[in-house]
Amino acid sequence: MADRTALGMIGLMLGMATIMVASVGAWVISDHLSGRLQLEDSMPISTVAASSVR
């Protein structure tokens, strides 16, 4: 038999991770829709790749 306490803690951790991912996704989408977050800048792809390597 599985330990009920351990299963409850695993469920709680997975639930909290789900809530965190959903809230970050909602935050990014709301900022993008309001215009505060610009995902499509005029930066070329080569600049994006070079800046992410640093």
Secondary structure, 3 states (H helix, E strand, C coil): CCCHHHHHHHHHHHHHHHHHHHHHHHHHHHHHHHCCCCCCCCCCHHHHHHHHHC
